[in-house]
Amino acid sequence: MDWVRRRAGSLLGLGLIGGLVWTAVVTLSQPSGFDPGESCARKLGVVDGVARTSWFPPSASCVSGTEVHQYMSTTKSAVLSVIGVLLLICLVIGLVLSVQRLTGEPGPTLTADGVDLRRRKRSHLLFGALDLAVAYAFVTFLTVLAIVFGELPGGFLVIAAALVGLSAFCTVLDRHMGPLPSTALESRRRGTVVGVGTYGVVFATTALSGQLPFFRFWAIPVGGIAYAVIVAVQWSRATSTTQVQHSG
């Protein structure tokens, strides 16, 4: 069980990345959402066909009058169904174990001995914000691809992938440039708060502007600014806590 827990991130990543690929494969195996009638005519020779699709179990058919023509083979549907279940199991197990890590062992403590905390804070705010802005450029691009090729399931999966990926990335930034003294557990918690918080700000801003489901390129600076604000608050709280501990 310890071996599985240590690889929670790998299981979660496999479930998310595999899920995104799975949704793309299912979408491409069905009639085009833009012109399903043309897809039915091109592949099956069905005139005036009406496409009927299902995400789970994955299936697609073209109906013309009383005739039903299978667009996706039964074998392919069965294989995709089995793969989908396996990926869902990986996703659920990885998610549960990853959440448990937020309440796990603190790990070794990194001290502030010999560290210029002011310089560390400046680096965390400036370079961290720039790094996250770049990350949001990738998230913006990935969101478009996921929704176009994965439709609604792809949209939900890309949200989950963005939350997990941003939290992990912010945790790494915190571990290298965050407040000290600090444990690995504290870095994971702060990184998760920053990752989820910045995504929430970008998502809410996009929703209020009426631009959902696609992020616009202004999401990049918004994500960077939100990161800097949240991290500044975390540094302030960590500094206050350290001062109270020393005074006690």
ZARO-602053 format. One record per residue: residue in one letter; x, y, z of N, C-alpha, C, O in turn. Coordinates in steps of 0.1 Angstrom, whole numbers, padded with zeros to 4 digits, always signed. Each point is the difference from the previous one (the first is absolute). Layout:
# ZARO-602053
aXYZXYZXYZXYZ;...
END
This chain:
# ZARO-602053
m+0008-0012+0000-0008+0012+0000+0009+0013+0000-0004+0009-0006;d+0015-0010+0013+0009+0012+0000+0006+0002-0014+0001+0012-0004;w+0001-0023-0003+0006+0002-0013-0011+0007-0009+0004+0009-0008;v-0016-0013+0009-0011+0007-0008-0002+0014+0004-0001+0009-0008;r+0002-0006+0022-0002+0014+0004+0011+0009-0005-0002+0011-0003;r+0014-0016+0003+0011+0008-0005-0001+0003-0015+0005+0010-0005;r-0013-0018-0002-0002+0002-0015-0014+0005-0003-0005-0002-0010;a+0000+0009+0020-0014+0006-0002+0000+0010-0012-0009+0000-0008;g+0020+0008+0007+0000+0010-0011+0001-0007-0013-0006+0005-0010;s+0013-0016+0009+0001-0008-0012-0013-0006-0005-0004+0001-0011;l-0003-0006+0021-0013-0006-0003-0010+0011-0004-0008-0002-0010;l+0008+0013+0017-0009+0011-0004+0004+0006-0014-0009+0002-0008;g+0022-0001+0006+0004+0005-0013-0004-0009-0011-0004+0004-0011;l+0006-0017+0013-0004-0010-0010-0015+0000-0003-0004+0000-0011;g-0004+0002+0022-0014+0001-0002-0005+0012-0008-0008-0001-0008;l+0015+0012+0011-0004+0013-0006+0004+0000-0015-0007+0003-0009;i+0020-0006+0007+0006+0001-0014-0007-0011-0008-0004+0002-0012;g+0003-0014+0018-0007-0011-0008-0014+0004-0003-0006-0004-0010;g-0001+0010+0020-0014+0004-0002-0001+0010-0011-0010-0001-0008;l+0019+0011+0007-0001+0009-0011+0002-0006-0014-0006+0003-0009;v+0016-0013+0009+0002-0007-0013-0012-0008-0003-0004-0001-0012;w-0002-0006+0022-0012-0008-0002-0012+0008-0005-0006-0004-0010;t+0004+0016+0015-0011+0008-0005+0002+0004-0015-0009+0001-0008;a+0022+0002+0005+0003+0004-0014-0002-0012-0009-0005+0002-0011;v+0009-0014+0015-0002-0012-0008-0015-0002-0002-0004-0003-0012;v-0004+0004+0022-0014-0003-0001-0006+0011-0009-0009-0004-0009;t+0012+0016+0010-0005+0011-0008+0003-0003-0015-0008+0002-0008;l+0021-0005+0005+0004-0003-0014-0006-0012-0005-0001-0002-0012;s-0004-0007+0021-0007-0013-0005-0015+0002-0002-0006-0009-0005;q+0001+0021+0007-0014+0003-0002-0002+0010-0011+0010+0006-0005;p-0022-0005+0000-0002+0010-0011+0003+0014+0005-0001+0003+0012;s+0006+0005-0021+0004+0014+0003-0011+0007+0006-0012+0000-0004;g+0015+0008+0015-0010+0008+0007-0005+0012-0009-0010+0005+0003;f+0019-0001-0012-0004+0011-0008-0009-0003-0012-0009+0007-0003;d+0011-0019-0002-0009-0005-0011-0001-0015+0000+0006-0007-0008;p-0014+0002+0018-0001-0015+0001-0006-0007-0012+0004-0011-0003;g-0013+0018-0004-0006-0006-0012+0010-0003-0011-0001-0010-0006;e+0010+0020+0004+0011-0002-0010+0009-0012+0004+0004-0008-0008;s-0001+0007+0021+0008-0011+0005-0007-0014-0003+0007-0009-0004;c-0020+0009+0007-0007-0013-0003+0000-0003-0015+0002-0012-0004;a-0004+0022-0004+0000-0002-0015+0014-0004-0005+0001-0009-0008;r+0010+0015+0014+0013-0003-0005+0005-0014+0004+0006-0007-0008;k-0009+0003+0020+0005-0013+0005-0009-0012-0003+0004-0010-0004;l-0017+0013+0004-0010-0011-0001-0009+0001-0013-0007-0010-0003;g+0008+0021-0003-0008+0002-0012-0015+0002+0003-0008-0002-0008;v+0006+0006+0021-0014+0003+0004-0004+0014-0003+0006+0009+0004;v-0017-0008-0012-0005+0013-0004-0010+0005+0011-0009-0008+0005;d+0010+0021-0001-0009+0006+0010+0000-0008+0013-0010-0002+0007;g+0022-0003-0004+0001-0008+0013+0001+0009+0012+0005+0011-0001;v-0011-0016+0012+0000+0008+0013+0009-0008+0009-0002-0012+0003;a+0012+0019+0002+0010-0006+0009-0005-0002+0014-0006+0009+0006;r+0008-0020+0000-0003-0003+0014+0013-0004+0006+0007-0010-0004;t-0003+0017+0015+0013-0003+0006-0002-0002+0015-0010+0005+0006;s+0019-0012+0000+0000-0002+0015+0015+0000+0005+0009-0005-0007;w-0007+0012+0018+0014+0000+0005+0003-0012+0008+0011-0005+0000;f-0021-0001+0008+0003-0012+0007-0012-0009+0001-0010+0005+0005;p+0011-0017-0011+0011-0005-0007+0002+0008-0013-0010+0004-0006;p+0022-0002+0001+0002+0007-0012-0007-0007-0012+0002-0011-0002;s-0010+0019-0005-0007-0006-0012-0004+0011-0009-0001+0012+0004;a-0002-0016-0017-0004+0010-0010-0007-0008-0011+0005-0010-0004;s-0016+0015+0000-0008-0006-0011-0006+0011-0008-0002+0012+0004;c-0002-0015-0017-0007+0009-0009-0013-0006-0003-0001-0011-0005;v-0010+0019+0008-0013-0005-0002-0006+0006-0013+0000+0013-0001;s-0005-0021-0008-0006+0005-0012-0014-0007-0002+0000-0012-0003;g-0010+0019+0006-0014-0006+0000-0001-0011+0011+0002+0004+0012;t-0004-0016-0015-0001-0011+0010+0013-0008+0000+0001-0009+0008;e+0009+0013-0016+0013-0007+0000+0010+0006+0009+0002+0012+0001;v+0005-0020+0007+0011+0004+0009+0013-0005-0004+0002-0012-0001;h+0007+0020-0003+0013-0004-0004+0011+0003+0010+0001+0012+0005;q+0007-0022-0001+0010+0002+0010+0012+0008-0005+0006-0004-0009;y-0004+0016+0015+0011+0008-0004+0013-0004+0007+0011+0000-0005;m-0013-0004+0018+0011-0005+0008-0002-0015+0002-0011-0004+0004;s+0021-0004-0006-0001-0015+0001-0002-0004+0014+0004+0007+0010;t-0011-0018-0008-0002-0005+0014+0013-0003+0007+0001+0002+0012;t+0008-0008-0019+0014-0003+0006+0006+0013+0005+0006+0000+0011;k-0006+0010-0019+0007+0013+0004-0007+0006+0012+0006+0005+0009;s-0019-0006-0009-0008+0005+0011+0003-0008+0013+0002+0007+0010;a+0000-0020-0011+0003-0008+0012+0014+0003+0005+0002+0002+0012;v+0008-0001-0021+0013+0004+0004+0001+0013+0007+0006+0002+0010;l-0012+0008-0016+0000+0014+0005-0007+0000+0014+0004+0008+0009;s-0015-0016-0007-0007-0001+0012+0010-0005+0011+0000+0005+0011;v+0007-0016-0014+0009-0006+0010+0011+0010+0004+0003+0001+0012;i+0003+0005-0022+0010+0010+0002-0005+0011+0009+0007+0005+0009;g-0019+0000-0012-0006+0011+0007-0002-0003+0015+0003+0008+0008;v-0007-0021-0005-0002-0004+0014+0013+0000+0007+0001+0004+0011;l+0009-0010-0018+0014-0001+0007+0005+0014+0002+0006+0003+0011;l-0007+0006-0020+0004+0014+0002-0007+0007+0011+0006+0008+0008;l-0019-0011-0007-0008+0006+0011+0005-0005+0014+0000+0008+0009;i+0003-0021-0009+0005-0006+0013+0013+0007+0004+0002+0004+0011;c+0007-0002-0021+0013+0007+0003-0002+0014+0005+0006+0005+0009;l-0016+0001-0016-0003+0014+0004-0005+0002+0014+0004+0008+0007;v-0013-0017-0004-0006+0001+0014+0010-0004+0011+0001+0007+0010;i+0006-0018-0012+0010-0004+0010+0011+0011+0001+0004+0004+0011;g+0001+0001-0022+0010+0011+0000-0005+0012+0007+0008+0007+0007;l-0020-0003-0010-0006+0012+0007-0001-0002+0015+0003+0009+0007;v-0008-0020-0003-0002-0003+0015+0013+0000+0007+0002+0006+0010;l+0008-0012-0016+0014-0001+0006+0006+0014+0000+0008+0003+0010;s-0010+0005-0020+0006+0013-0001-0006+0009+0011+0008+0008+0006;v-0021-0009-0004-0006+0008+0011+0005-0004+0013+0002+0008+0009;q+0000-0022-0007+0006-0005+0013+0014+0006+0003+0003+0001+0011;r+0004+0001-0022+0014+0006+0002+0000+0014+0006+0010+0004+0006;l-0022+0003-0007-0001+0013+0006-0001-0001+0015+0001+0010+0007;t-0003-0022-0002-0001-0002+0015+0009-0010+0005-0001-0006+0011;g+0012+0003-0019+0009-0010+0003+0012+0005+0009-0002+0009+0007;e+0013-0016-0008+0012+0003+0008+0006+0013-0005+0001+0003-0012;p+0003+0006+0022+0005+0013-0004+0013-0001-0008+0002+0009-0009;g+0006-0019+0012+0013-0001-0007+0010+0009+0007-0003+0007+0010;p+0016-0007-0015+0010+0009+0006-0003+0015-0002-0007+0004-0009;t+0013+0003+0019-0003+0015+0000+0012+0007-0006+0012-0002+0003;l-0015+0011-0013+0011+0008-0006+0000+0013+0009-0010+0007+0002;t+0022-0004+0003+0001+0011+0009+0004+0013-0008+0004-0001-0012;a-0004+0012+0019+0004+0013-0007+0014+0004+0003+0004+0011-0003;d+0004-0020+0009+0014+0003+0003+0008+0003-0013+0000-0008-0009;g+0006+0020+0010+0008+0004-0011-0007+0004-0013+0006+0001-0011;v-0019+0001+0012-0008+0003-0012-0005+0015+0001-0005+0004+0011;d+0006+0003-0022-0005+0014+0000-0015-0001-0004-0003-0002-0011;l-0005+0003+0022-0014-0002-0002-0007+0011-0009-0009-0003-0008;r+0014+0015+0009-0005+0011-0009+0002-0003-0015-0008+0001-0008;r+0021-0005+0005+0003-0004-0013-0008-0012-0005-0005-0001-0011;r+0003-0009+0020-0007-0012-0003-0015+0004-0003-0006-0006-0009;k+0001+0015+0017-0014+0004-0002-0002+0007-0014-0009-0002-0007;r+0019+0011+0004-0001+0007-0013+0000-0010-0011-0007+0002-0010;s+0016-0011+0011+0001-0010-0011-0013-0008-0001-0004-0003-0011;h-0001-0001+0022-0013-0008+0000-0011+0008-0006-0007-0005-0008;l+0006+0018+0011-0011+0008-0006+0002+0003-0015-0009-0002-0008;l+0021+0006+0005+0003+0004-0014+0001-0012-0009-0008-0001-0010;f+0018-0008+0012+0002-0011-0009-0011-0010+0001-0004-0006-0010;g-0002+0005+0022-0011-0009+0001-0012+0004-0009-0007-0008-0006;a+0004+0021+0007-0011+0006-0008+0003-0002-0015-0009-0003-0008;l+0021+0006+0004+0004-0002-0014-0002-0015-0004-0005-0003-0011;d+0010-0006+0019-0001-0014-0003-0015-0004-0001-0003-0008-0009;l-0005+0013+0018-0014-0004-0001-0007+0006-0012-0010-0006-0005;a+0014+0018+0001-0006+0006-0012+0003-0009-0012-0009-0002-0008;v+0021-0003+0007+0003-0010-0010-0008-0012+0001-0005-0006-0010;a+0003+0001+0022-0008-0012+0002-0015+0003-0005-0006-0009-0005;y+0001+0021+0008-0014+0003-0005+0000+0001-0015-0011-0002-0006;a+0021+0005+0000+0000+0000-0015-0002-0014-0005-0007-0002-0010;f+0014-0007+0016-0002-0015-0003-0014-0004+0003-0006-0008-0008;v+0001+0011+0020-0014-0004+0004-0010+0006-0010-0009-0007-0003;t+0011+0019-0001-0010+0006-0010+0000-0008-0013-0011-0002-0005;f+0023-0001+0000+0001-0008-0012-0006-0014+0002-0007-0005-0009;l+0010-0001+0020-0005-0014+0003-0015+0000+0001-0006-0010-0004;t+0000+0021+0010-0014+0000+0002-0007+0000-0014-0010-0007-0002;v+0015+0015-0007-0006+0000-0014+0001-0014-0006-0010-0005-0005;l+0021-0001+0006+0002-0013-0007-0009-0011+0007-0007-0008-0007;a+0006+0009+0020-0008-0010+0008-0015+0001-0004-0007-0010-0001;i+0002+0022+0000-0014+0002-0002-0004-0003-0015-0010-0005-0003;v+0019+0009-0006-0002-0002-0014+0000-0016-0003-0008-0005-0007;f+0018-0002+0012+0001-0014-0003-0006-0009+0011-0003-0012-0004;g+0000+0017+0016-0006-0008+0010-0014+0004+0004-0006-0007+0008;e+0001+0018-0013-0013+0006+0003-0002+0001+0015+0010+0004+0007;l-0022-0006-0002-0002+0002+0014+0008-0008+0010+0006+0006+0009;p-0004-0019-0011+0008-0008+0008+0015+0005+0000+0006+0000+0010;g-0002+0004-0022+0014+0005-0001+0001+0013+0008+0011+0003+0006;g-0021+0006-0006+0000+0012+0008+0001-0002+0015+0008+0006+0006;f-0016-0016-0001+0001-0003+0014+0014-0006+0004+0006+0004+0010;l-0001-0012-0019+0013-0006+0003+0011+0010-0001+0010+0000+0008;v-0010+0010-0017+0010+0010-0001-0001+0009+0013+0011+0005+0004;i-0022-0003+0001-0001+0008+0013+0007-0007+0011+0008+0006+0007;a-0011-0019-0006+0006-0008+0011+0016-0001-0002+0007+0002+0009;a-0003-0004-0022+0014+0000-0003+0007+0013+0003+0011+0001+0005;a-0018+0010-0008+0006+0014+0003+0001+0002+0015+0010+0005+0004;l-0020-0009+0003+0001+0002+0015+0011-0009+0006+0008+0005+0008;v-0007-0017-0012+0011-0009+0005+0014+0005-0004+0009+0001+0008;g-0008+0002-0021+0013+0005-0006+0004+0013+0006+0012+0001+0004;l-0021+0008-0002+0004+0013+0005+0004-0001+0015+0009+0006+0005;s-0017-0014+0002+0003-0003+0015+0014-0006+0001+0008+0004+0009;a-0005-0014-0017+0013-0006+0001+0011+0010-0004+0011+0000+0006;f-0013+0008-0016+0010+0010-0005+0002+0010+0011+0012+0004+0003;c-0022+0001+0003+0001+0010+0011+0007-0006+0012+0006+0007+0007;t-0008-0020-0005+0006-0006+0012+0015+0000-0003+0008+0002+0010;v-0004-0006-0022+0015+0000-0003+0006+0014+0002+0011+0002+0005;l-0018+0009-0010+0004+0013+0002+0001+0004+0014+0010+0007+0004;d-0019-0011+0004+0000+0003+0014+0012-0007+0007+0006+0006+0009;r-0004-0018-0013+0011-0008+0007+0013+0007-0003+0009-0001+0008;h-0007+0007-0020+0013+0006-0004+0001+0014+0004+0011+0005+0002;m-0022+0002-0001+0000+0015+0002-0009+0005+0011-0001+0012+0002;g-0007-0021+0004-0010+0004+0010+0005+0003+0013+0012+0000+0003;p-0021+0004+0006+0003+0004+0014+0008-0011+0008-0002-0012-0003;l+0011+0017+0012+0008-0009+0008-0002+0005+0015-0002+0012+0002;p+0003-0022+0007+0002-0014-0001-0013-0006-0005-0011+0005+0001;s+0013-0017-0007-0012-0007-0006+0003-0014-0002+0011-0005-0002;t-0022-0003+0002+0001-0015-0002-0006-0002-0014-0006+0008-0006;a+0008-0020+0001-0005-0004-0013-0015+0000+0000-0007+0004-0010;l+0001-0008+0022-0015+0000+0001-0005+0015-0001-0010+0002-0007;e+0016+0007+0013-0004+0014-0001+0001+0005-0014-0008+0008-0004;s+0019-0012-0003+0001+0005-0014-0011-0006-0008-0005+0007-0009;r+0002-0020+0011-0011-0006-0008-0013+0007+0003-0008+0003-0010;r+0005+0001+0022-0012+0007+0003-0001+0014-0006-0010+0004-0006;r+0021+0003+0008+0000+0014-0006-0001-0001-0015-0007+0008-0007;g+0015-0018+0001+0000-0001-0015-0014-0003-0005-0005+0005-0010;t-0002-0014+0017-0014-0004-0004-0009+0012+0001-0008+0002-0009;v+0009+0006+0020-0008+0012+0001+0002+0010-0011-0009+0005-0006;v+0022-0003+0002+0003+0009-0010-0005-0005-0014-0006+0008-0008;g+0009-0021+0005-0005-0005-0012-0015+0000-0002-0005+0005-0011;v-0002-0009+0021-0015+0000-0001-0005+0015+0000-0009+0003-0007;g+0015+0005+0016-0004+0014+0001+0002+0008-0013-0009+0007-0004;t+0020-0009-0003+0002+0008-0012-0009-0005-0011-0005+0008-0008;y+0003-0021+0007-0009-0006-0010-0014+0006+0003-0008+0003-0010;g+0004-0003+0023-0013+0005+0003-0002+0015-0005-0011+0003-0005;v+0021+0005+0007+0000+0014-0004-0002+0001-0015-0008+0007-0005;v+0017-0015-0002-0001+0001-0015-0013-0005-0005-0006+0006-0009;f+0001-0017+0015-0013-0006-0005-0011+0010+0003-0009+0002-0009;a+0008+0004+0021-0010+0009+0004+0000+0013-0009-0010+0004-0005;t+0022+0001+0002+0002+0011-0009-0005-0003-0014-0007+0009-0006;t+0010-0020+0001-0004-0004-0013-0015-0002+0000-0007+0004-0010;a+0001-0010+0020-0015-0001+0001-0007+0013+0000-0010+0002-0007;l+0015+0007+0015-0006+0014+0001+0001+0007-0013-0009+0009-0003;s+0019-0011-0005+0002+0007-0012-0009-0007-0011+0000+0005-0012;g-0006-0016+0015-0008-0007-0010+0008-0008-0010-0005-0002-0011;q+0017-0002+0014+0009-0006-0010+0001-0015+0001+0007-0006-0008;l-0013+0000+0018+0001-0014+0002-0006-0007-0012-0009+0005-0007;p+0014-0018+0003+0009-0008+0008+0015+0002-0003+0008-0006+0006;f-0005+0015-0015+0014+0002-0004+0006+0012+0007-0006+0010+0001;f+0018-0013+0005+0008+0011+0006+0005+0009-0012+0003-0005-0011;r-0002+0018+0014+0006+0009-0009+0015+0003+0004+0004-0004+0011;f+0003+0010-0020+0015+0002+0003+0002+0009+0012+0011+0000+0006;w-0021+0009-0003+0002+0008+0012-0001-0008+0013+0003+0005+0011;a-0006-0018-0012+0000-0009+0012+0015-0002+0005+0002-0002+0011;i+0007+0004-0021+0014-0001+0004+0005+0010+0010+0005-0004+0011;p-0007+0017-0013+0004+0010+0010-0009-0001+0012+0005+0002+0012;v-0017-0005-0013-0009-0001+0011+0005-0011+0010+0000+0001+0012;g+0004-0013-0018+0005-0011+0008+0013+0004+0007+0001-0003+0012;g+0008+0011-0018+0012+0004+0006-0002+0010+0011+0006-0001+0011;i-0016+0010-0013-0003+0010+0011-0006-0007+0012+0003+0003+0011;a-0013-0012-0014-0006-0007+0011+0010-0008+0008-0001-0001+0012;y+0011-0005-0019+0010-0007+0007+0008+0009+0009+0002-0004+0012;a+0002+0015-0017+0008+0009+0008-0008+0005+0013+0006+0001+0011;v-0018+0002-0013-0008+0004+0012-0002-0011+0010+0002+0003+0012;i-0005-0015-0016-0002-0011+0009+0013-0003+0007+0000-0003+0013;v+0011+0002-0020+0013-0003+0006+0004+0011+0010+0006-0004+0010;a-0009+0016-0013+0004+0011+0009-0007-0002+0013+0005+0003+0011;v-0018-0007-0012-0008-0002+0013+0006-0012+0007+0001+0001+0013;q+0003-0011-0020+0006-0012+0007+0013+0004+0007+0003-0004+0011;w+0005+0012-0018+0013+0005+0006-0003+0008+0013+0007-0001+0010;s-0017+0010-0011-0003+0008+0012-0005-0009+0011+0004+0003+0012;r-0012-0013-0014-0005-0008+0011+0012-0009+0005+0001-0002+0013;a+0007-0003-0021+0012-0008+0004+0009+0009+0009+0005-0005+0010;t-0002+0017-0014+0009+0009+0007-0006+0003+0014+0007+0000+0010;s-0020+0002-0010-0007+0003+0013+0001-0012+0009+0002+0002+0012;t-0004-0014-0017+0000-0012+0008+0014-0002+0006+0002-0004+0011;t+0008+0006-0019+0014-0001+0004+0004+0010+0011+0006-0004+0010;q-0011+0016-0011+0003+0010+0010-0007-0003+0013+0006+0002+0011;v-0018-0008-0012-0007-0004+0013+0007-0011+0006+0001+0000+0013;q+0004-0010-0020+0007-0011+0005+0013+0004+0007+0003-0005+0011;h+0004+0015-0017+0013+0004+0006-0003+0008+0012+0008+0000+0010;s-0019+0008-0010-0003+0009+0012-0004-0009+0012+0001+0004+0011;g-0007-0015-0015-0005-0009+0011+0011-0008+0006-0002-0008+0009;
END
